[in-house]
Each structure stands twice: as C-alpha cells, then as structure tokens.
Amino acid sequence: MTSLANNTDQPSLDVQTLLNESPFSGFQWLIFSLCFLIVLLDGFDTAAIGYIAPSLIAEWGVSKPALAPVLSAALFGLATGALLSGPLADRLGRKTVLVSSVAVFALACLASGFSPDIWTLAALRFVTGLGLGAAMPNAVTLMSEYCPDARRATLTNAMFCGFPLGAALGGFLASWMIPQFGWRSVLILGGIAPLLLLIVLIPKLPESVRHMVARNDSADRIRRALAPIAGKAVDGVQRFTLSETSPQPAANSGIAIVLSRQYRLGSLMLWLAYFMGLVIFYALMNWMPVLFKEAGLSSQTSTLVAALFPLGGVGAVLSGWLMDRFNANRIIALGYALTAVSIWWIGQMAGHLGGLVVVVFLAGTLMNTAQSSMPALAAAYYPTRGRATGVAWMLGIGRFGGIAGSFLVAELTARDLDFSQIFTVVAIPGVIAMAALLIKQYSRAQPQDGTVTPSH
C-alpha cells in the first residue's frame, strides 16, 4: 500500500486510498455528528404524527380510518422528496440539497403546529415530508463518501441510528409534552430544533469529496476538503483520482445508472426489501399507540410502550460491524426473518404488559437493525456517479411501503380483525423482505476496477 508521506511526490492521488489510509479525523467525526443530528430530527418529525394521533382523535373528533390521510401525507412527501433529491444531489452536490431540505422540513413542521383543521395539517405534513425525504438519503450518501472502506457500513449505520433514536425521543417527549402543553407543542419543537441546527450546518458541513472528484472539480477545492483529514499529505497534489469497485455503466445520469443492466435487478430487490420494511415500521409506529389503548392500556402507557419500538434501532451499529466483515445481504435478510417472528409475537401479548414491553423492544431492535442497515447496503452497491440517486430512490420508493402500512392497519381495523390477527398480517412483509435480499445476493453486480479522473 502506498504511504501517504510519499503522495506529494506523485502526479496524482487516489482519494479513496487516502481516506482508507488516514486515521479517522475530527473533521470526519464532525460530519458524522452533523449527519447524525439531521437524521435524528428526521426521525423525530417523521414519527411525531403517530404520537399525537390519539390527541387528534380526541380534540377534532375524527374516526381512526379518517386519520389515514394525515398519517400518510408526510409519507407521500417523503417519497416525492427522495425521488427528486437523488438526481439533484448527483448533479448539484450533496450539501446544497441537504441544507435546503433541512430548511424545508423545519419551516413546514413549525407551521403544522398551528394547523386549524385536519386537512391543513395533512397539507403541511406533505410539505414536511418533502424536506424529510430529501434530507435522509443525502445525509447517508455524504457520510458514506467520507468513510474508509473497512468501516463504511459500521459508521453509516451508526449515523443512521439517529433516525430510530429520534423517533423514540419523540415518543418519550410526547408522553410528557402533550399532557403539559398539548399536541401542537410536539410539532413546534420539531420545527425549531432543525432551524437551530441550520446555523451550524451552513458554515460547517462540507461537500462530498468523492462527488467533487467525480464531477471534475478543481484540484484546489479538493485539497481544501481533504486538508483537515490528511494535512500536508495533499500539499502540491494537482490531480486527484477516484477508484471504484462497483461496475461502471456507460450511462451518465444517476437514474440511468440505477436502472442500467448491471444494477436493475439489484435495484428492484433493494426497493422491495425497503418497501416491505416500511410497511411494518409505519403500520406499527402510526397505529401501536391506538391499538395498545384499545387493548386496555392508558394513553400515556400506550405511547411509552410504542416508543420502545424505534429505540431498538441502536442495534444497527452491530449490524454494520457484521456487514463490514461478512455478507451484508445475508446479515440483513436474517434480521428481516427474525423481525417477522417477533412482530407476530407482539400479537400474542395482549393483556400482558410486562411481556408486551419486552417483545416490543425486541421486535424494534430486530426490525430497526435490519431497516437501518439498508441505506449502507445501497450506498455500497452503487458507484459515486449514481450513489445519491440509488440511495434516494430506494428510500423514496420504499416510502410507498409506509403509505401502504398506514392504510393497511386502517383497513384491518375496519374489517374488525382482532389484536392478534393484525400483528400476524403485519409480520408477513418481513418474510418478503428477506426473500428480496437473498435474490439480490445471487444476482448482484460484480465488482470491477474503474477510475474517475477529473480535469486539473
């Protein structure tokens, strides 16, 4: 392996080799922290509507099926925002799209706290979703593109743990804030916090150095981005290159790469797996407080028990460590299989508070570990020129699974299925997600060497 000390004597420098050989710097930890906070606030704002749902029923006198549009409005926005943001980020840059998306969801969430009726709330939740949907995939992409190869899944998964932690934080705060200040306070907090974060993001968050090399940015700009990581090792370097281990299609746009012959089947399987995972996640996040209350728990206890479900997402750190060392597709497929079993088990715990607490936390750990590992899997699958689109489209198309999950439980309750039957049906998508990843494993694009070389 080439020593970094000798890089200044070479006519060119491979950026990924530099990231692999350099110690993980304070600058990279800053990127990690900022992206973690973005994803945490994303999780908080995404899950907030589920926690305030019982209060909406009480205050506005709406039926449970009538809640489906407001519960799913943000998910339509999430899907739209993700689908649009990926190609934009591959063209304009990760930072530009990421900062803009945080501003959008901050302002829309703040405004939704002043909604006079359910339809205004639904419209503002859609706009909130646009920002949320654009933020998450670009945070994942930016973080992954500053990681060394050997630690990419671990670090990306650890960063993505912010999403389930934010969702869990929303539940704990909602259980305290709603009785004290009303449901609107949860949404107002969800708007103010990201506005404050923008004060740090705008001056401190960098552009992806891999993206800068891929789009032929000047050597001077790339040197400035790498200097906090490698110091004098980049002094004098006039030409930067970027090795790629993923196949390099002839296509130029991110969308064309994702849908190219080499990536098409793998892309479809990523979409299917993530779709099915979000069917489970949003079916339970949006409806568990209501279902638990109907099973005999108080509103506050229902919210607290439901908040244990996303808290289990911290298990993604272990999953990332395993993904960096073993077959990532199989690791996540196993997680989805165990998720299906645990979701079914929740349905057997009606009337047993202690058992319900344990099983909800176990199910959340398994479910969120598998789901939170998917963005890292997608980021590793695609080349730099199509990575933002690949990650964003998996997240965006998967969001329709969240929409389906919200309407699924509404339909099941309308058909008078009991507590156990509802959770049995919700477990089935876990089996489908497992099968999709096994298909991807046996049809994956084969790695090959490739280099992107920018102009001087």
C-alpha positions in Angstrom: 0.0 0.0 0.0 1.3 3.4 -0.9 2.5 5.5 2.1 0.7 8.8 2.5 4.0 10.5 3.1 5.0 9.9 -0.5 1.8 11.1 -2.1 3.1 14.6 -2.6 5.8 13.2 -4.9 3.2 11.6 -7.2 1.4 13.2 -10.1 -1.9 12.1 -8.8 -3.6 10.9 -5.6 -6.5 8.4 -5.2 -9.0 10.0 -2.8 -10.4 6.7 -1.5 -6.9 5.3 -0.8 -6.2 8.5 1.2 -9.4 8.0 3.2 -8.6 4.3 3.8 -5.0 5.0 5.0 -5.7 8.1 7.1 -6.8 7.9 10.7 -10.5 8.9 11.1 -10.2 12.6 11.8 -12.0 15.1 14.0 -13.3 16.6 10.8 -14.9 13.3 9.8 -16.4 13.0 13.3 -17.9 16.5 12.8 -19.5 15.3 9.5 -20.8 12.2 11.4 -22.2 14.3 14.2 -24.0 16.8 11.9 -25.5 14.0 9.7 -26.5 12.1 12.9 -28.4 15.2 14.1 -30.1 15.6 10.8 -31.3 12.0 10.7 -32.3 12.2 14.4 -34.5 15.2 13.7 -35.8 13.5 10.6 -36.9 10.5 12.8 -38.4 12.8 15.4 -40.5 14.8 12.8 -41.5 11.6 10.9 -42.8 9.8 13.9 -44.4 12.7 15.6 -47.7 12.4 13.9 -48.2 8.8 15.2 -47.7 10.0 18.8 -50.2 12.9 18.5 -52.8 10.7 16.7 -54.8 9.8 19.9 -54.9 13.6 20.8 -56.2 14.4 17.3 -59.0 11.9 17.6 -60.0 13.4 21.0 -59.7 17.1 20.0 -61.1 17.0 16.5 -63.5 14.1 16.9 -62.3 12.2 13.8 -62.5 8.4 13.4 -59.5 6.2 13.1 -59.9 5.5 9.4 -60.2 9.3 8.8 -56.7 9.6 10.3 -55.2 7.7 7.5 -54.7 10.7 5.1 -53.0 12.8 7.7 -50.8 9.9 8.8 -49.8 9.1 5.3 -49.5 12.7 3.9 -45.9 13.0 5.1 -45.1 9.7 3.5 -46.2 10.9 0.1 -44.0 13.9 0.7 -41.1 11.6 1.8 -41.4 9.6 -1.3 -41.5 12.6 -3.6 -38.7 14.4 -1.8 -36.4 11.3 -2.0 -37.1 10.6 -5.7 -36.4 14.2 -6.7 -33.4 14.8 -4.4 -31.2 11.9 -5.5 -30.8 13.1 -9.1 -30.4 16.7 -7.9 -27.7 15.7 -5.4 -25.8 13.8 -8.1 -26.0 16.9 -10.3 -25.7 19.8 -7.8 -24.0 18.3 -4.8 -24.9 16.6 -1.6 -24.5 19.7 0.7 -26.7 22.0 -1.4 -29.6 19.6 -1.4 -29.1 18.5 2.2 -29.1 22.0 3.7 -32.1 23.1 1.6 -34.1 20.0 2.7 -33.5 20.7 6.4 -34.8 24.2 5.9 -38.0 22.9 4.2 -38.9 20.4 6.8 -38.1 22.7 9.7 -40.4 25.5 8.5 -43.2 23.2 7.4 -43.1 21.3 10.7 -43.2 24.5 12.7 -46.2 25.8 10.6 -48.0 22.5 11.1 -48.1 23.1 14.8 -50.6 25.9 14.1 -52.9 23.9 11.9 -56.6 24.8 12.4 -58.0 21.5 11.0 -57.0 18.1 9.8 -56.8 19.0 6.1 -54.4 21.9 6.7 -52.3 19.6 8.9 -52.3 17.0 6.1 -51.1 19.5 3.6 -48.3 20.8 5.8 -47.3 17.2 6.7 -46.9 16.6 2.9 -44.5 19.6 2.6 -42.7 18.5 5.8 -42.3 15.1 4.1 -40.7 16.7 1.0 -37.9 18.0 3.2 -37.6 14.9 5.3 -37.5 12.7 2.2 -34.7 14.7 0.7 -32.6 15.0 3.8 -32.1 11.4 4.8 -30.6 9.9 1.6 -28.2 12.8 1.2 -27.1 12.5 4.8 -26.4 8.8 4.3 -24.6 9.5 1.0 -22.5 12.3 2.3 -21.4 10.3 5.4 -20.6 7.2 3.4 -18.4 9.2 1.0 -16.1 10.3 3.8 -15.7 6.8 5.2 -12.8 4.4 4.8 -13.9 1.2 3.0 -13.3 -1.1 6.0 -15.6 1.0 8.3 -18.2 2.3 5.9 -21.1 0.1 7.0 -20.4 0.5 10.7 -20.1 4.3 10.6 -23.0 4.8 8.2 -25.3 2.5 10.3 -24.2 4.3 13.5 -25.1 7.6 11.9 -28.4 6.2 10.7 -29.3 5.2 14.2 -30.2 8.8 14.7 -33.5 8.0 12.9 -34.9 5.4 15.3 -33.5 7.3 18.3 -35.2 10.5 17.1 -38.5 8.6 16.7 -38.1 7.1 20.2 -37.2 10.5 21.6 -40.4 11.9 20.0 -42.4 9.3 21.9 -40.8 10.0 25.3 -41.1 13.8 24.8 -44.7 13.5 23.5 -45.8 11.5 26.6 -44.6 14.4 28.7 -45.3 17.4 26.5 -48.8 16.5 25.3 -50.4 16.4 28.8 -48.5 19.6 29.8 -48.6 21.7 26.6 -50.9 19.9 24.1 -50.1 18.1 20.9 -49.1 21.2 19.0 -46.0 21.6 21.1 -44.5 18.4 19.7 -44.7 19.8 16.1 -43.4 23.2 17.1 -40.4 21.7 18.8 -39.9 19.6 15.6 -39.6 22.8 13.6 -37.5 24.9 16.0 -34.8 22.3 16.5 -33.7 21.9 12.9 -33.8 25.7 12.3 -31.2 25.9 15.1 -29.2 23.2 13.5 -29.0 25.1 10.2 -26.9 27.7 12.0 -24.1 25.1 12.2 -24.8 23.2 9.0 -24.4 26.1 6.6 -20.8 27.0 7.6 -19.5 23.7 8.8 -20.9 20.9 6.6 -18.6 20.1 3.7 -19.4 18.9 0.2 -18.7 15.2 -0.5 -15.0 14.9 -1.7 -15.8 11.9 -3.8 -18.6 13.8 -5.5 -16.2 16.7 -6.2 -13.7 14.3 -7.8 -16.4 12.6 -9.9 -17.7 15.9 -11.3 -14.2 17.2 -12.1 -14.0 20.0 -9.5 -10.7 21.9 -9.3 -7.7 20.3 -7.5 -7.5 23.3 -5.2 -11.1 22.8 -3.9 -10.5 19.1 -3.4 -7.2 19.8 -1.5 -9.1 22.2 0.9 -11.7 19.5 1.6 -9.0 16.9 2.3 -6.6 19.0 4.3 -8.5 18.6 7.6 -8.2 14.8 7.1 -4.7 14.3 5.7 -3.0 17.6 6.4 0.2 18.1 4.4 -0.2 14.8 2.5 -2.3 16.6 -0.1 0.0 19.7 -0.4 1.1 20.1 -4.0 -1.1 17.4 -5.4 -2.6 18.7 -8.7 -4.5 15.7 -9.9 -7.0 13.6 -7.9 -8.5 10.3 -9.0 -11.2 8.0 -7.5 -11.1 4.2 -7.7 -14.5 2.5 -7.9 -15.1 -1.2 -7.0 -18.7 -1.1 -8.3 -19.3 -1.7 -12.0 -19.2 1.5 -14.1 -22.1 1.6 -16.7 -21.7 3.8 -19.7 -24.7 5.8 -18.5 -24.1 9.4 -17.4 -27.1 10.3 -15.2 -27.8 8.8 -11.8 -31.1 7.4 -12.9 -29.7 5.7 -15.9 -27.0 4.1 -13.7 -29.5 2.8 -11.2 -31.7 1.3 -14.0 -28.8 0.0 -16.1 -28.5 -3.7 -16.9 -25.8 -4.2 -14.2 -27.9 -2.7 -11.5 -31.5 -3.2 -12.5 -32.5 -6.4 -10.6 -30.5 -5.4 -7.6 -32.2 -2.1 -7.5 -35.6 -3.7 -7.7 -34.8 -6.0 -4.8 -33.5 -3.1 -2.7 -36.7 -1.3 -3.4 -38.8 -4.3 -2.5 -37.0 -5.0 0.7 -37.1 -1.4 1.9 -40.7 -1.1 0.9 -41.7 -4.1 3.0 -39.7 -3.0 5.9 -41.5 0.4 5.9 -44.9 -1.4 5.7 -44.0 -2.9 9.1 -42.4 0.3 10.5 -45.2 2.7 9.7 -48.0 0.3 10.4 -46.7 -0.1 13.9 -45.4 3.4 14.6 -48.6 5.1 13.5 -51.0 2.6 15.0 -49.4 0.9 18.0 -50.5 3.7 20.5 -54.1 3.3 19.2 -54.0 -0.5 19.2 -52.5 -0.7 22.7 -55.0 1.7 24.0 -57.8 -0.4 22.6 -56.2 -3.4 24.2 -56.7 -1.8 27.6 -53.6 0.4 28.3 -53.9 4.1 29.2 -53.0 6.7 26.5 -49.7 7.6 28.3 -48.7 3.9 28.8 -49.6 3.1 25.2 -47.3 5.9 23.9 -44.5 4.9 26.2 -44.6 1.2 25.2 -44.8 2.2 21.5 -41.8 4.4 21.9 -39.7 1.3 22.8 -40.1 0.1 19.2 -37.9 2.6 17.4 -35.5 2.7 20.4 -34.2 -0.7 19.4 -32.6 0.8 16.3 -29.3 1.2 18.0 -28.6 -2.5 17.1 -27.7 -1.2 13.6 -24.2 -0.5 14.9 -23.6 -4.2 15.5 -25.2 -5.0 12.1 -22.8 -2.5 10.4 -19.8 -4.2 12.1 -21.0 -7.6 10.8 -21.7 -6.1 7.3 -18.1 -4.9 7.1 -16.9 -8.4 7.8 -19.4 -10.8 6.4 -22.0 -11.0 3.6 -24.2 -7.9 4.1 -27.2 -9.2 2.1 -27.4 -12.3 4.3 -26.9 -10.4 7.5 -29.9 -8.1 6.8 -32.0 -10.9 5.4 -31.7 -12.8 8.7 -32.7 -9.6 10.5 -35.9 -9.4 8.5 -36.7 -13.1 9.1 -36.4 -12.6 12.9 -38.4 -9.4 12.6 -41.4 -11.4 11.1 -41.3 -13.8 14.1 -41.1 -11.0 16.7 -43.9 -8.9 15.1 -46.2 -12.0 15.2 -45.2 -12.4 18.9 -46.4 -8.9 19.8 -49.9 -10.1 18.8 -49.8 -12.8 21.4 -49.1 -10.4 24.3 -52.5 -8.7 24.7 -53.2 -8.2 28.3 -49.6 -8.9 29.5 -47.9 -5.5 30.0 -44.6 -6.9 31.1 -44.4 -9.3 28.2 -45.6 -6.7 25.8 -42.8 -4.3 26.9 -40.1 -6.9 26.3 -41.4 -8.1 23.0 -42.0 -4.6 21.6 -38.4 -3.7 22.4 -37.1 -7.0 20.9 -39.1 -6.5 17.8 -37.9 -2.9 17.5 -34.3 -4.0 17.9 -34.6 -6.6 15.1 -36.8 -4.5 12.8 -34.8 -1.3 13.0 -31.5 -3.0 12.9 -32.4 -4.5 9.5 -34.1 -1.4 8.2 -31.4 1.0 9.4 -28.8 -1.2 7.6 -30.4 -0.8 4.2 -29.1 2.7 3.3 -25.5 1.5 4.0 -26.2 -1.6 1.8 -27.4 0.7 -1.0 -24.6 3.2 -0.6 -22.0 0.3 -1.0 -23.9 -1.1 -4.0 -23.7 1.9 -6.4 -20.8 3.9 -7.9 -20.2 7.5 -6.9 -21.9 8.9 -10.0 -25.2 7.2 -9.1 -24.9 6.8 -5.4 -27.2 9.6 -4.3 -29.8 8.6 -6.8 -29.5 4.9 -5.8 -29.9 5.5 -2.1 -32.6 8.2 -2.5 -34.7 6.1 -4.9 -34.6 3.1 -2.5 -35.7 5.3 0.3 -38.3 7.1 -1.9 -39.9 4.1 -3.5 -39.8 2.4 -0.1 -41.8 5.2 1.4 -44.8 4.0 -0.5 -44.5 1.0 1.8 -45.0 3.4 4.7 -48.1 4.7 3.0 -49.3 1.1 2.4 -48.6 0.3 6.1 -50.7 3.2 7.3 -53.7 2.2 5.2 -53.1 -1.5 5.9 -53.9 -1.2 9.6 -56.8 1.2 8.9 -58.3 -1.4 6.6 -57.6 -4.3 9.1 -59.4 -2.4 11.9 -62.3 -1.5 9.6 -62.6 -5.3 8.9 -62.7 -5.9 12.7 -59.6 -8.1 12.9 -58.5 -8.6 16.4 -55.2 -7.6 18.1 -53.5 -10.9 17.3 -54.7 -11.1 13.7 -53.5 -7.6 12.9 -49.9 -8.3 14.1 -49.9 -11.6 12.2 -50.7 -9.8 8.9 -48.1 -7.1 9.6 -45.4 -9.8 10.1 -45.7 -11.1 6.5 -43.7 -8.3 4.8 -40.7 -9.3 6.9 -40.6 -12.6 5.1 -40.9 -10.9 1.7 -38.0 -8.5 2.5 -35.8 -11.5 3.5 -36.5 -13.2 0.1 -35.7 -10.0 -1.8 -32.3 -9.6 -0.3 -31.4 -13.3 -1.0 -32.4 -12.7 -4.6 -30.2 -9.6 -4.7 -27.3 -11.6 -3.3 -27.4 -14.2 -6.0 -27.8 -11.6 -8.8 -25.6 -8.8 -7.6 -23.5 -6.6 -9.9 -19.9 -7.9 -9.9 -17.2 -5.6 -8.7 -14.7 -4.4 -11.2 -11.9 -1.8 -11.2 -12.6 1.7 -12.5 -11.2 5.1 -12.1 -12.7 8.6 -12.4 -10.1 11.2 -13.2 -11.0 14.9 -13.1 -9.5 17.6 -15.1 -6.9 19.8 -13.5 
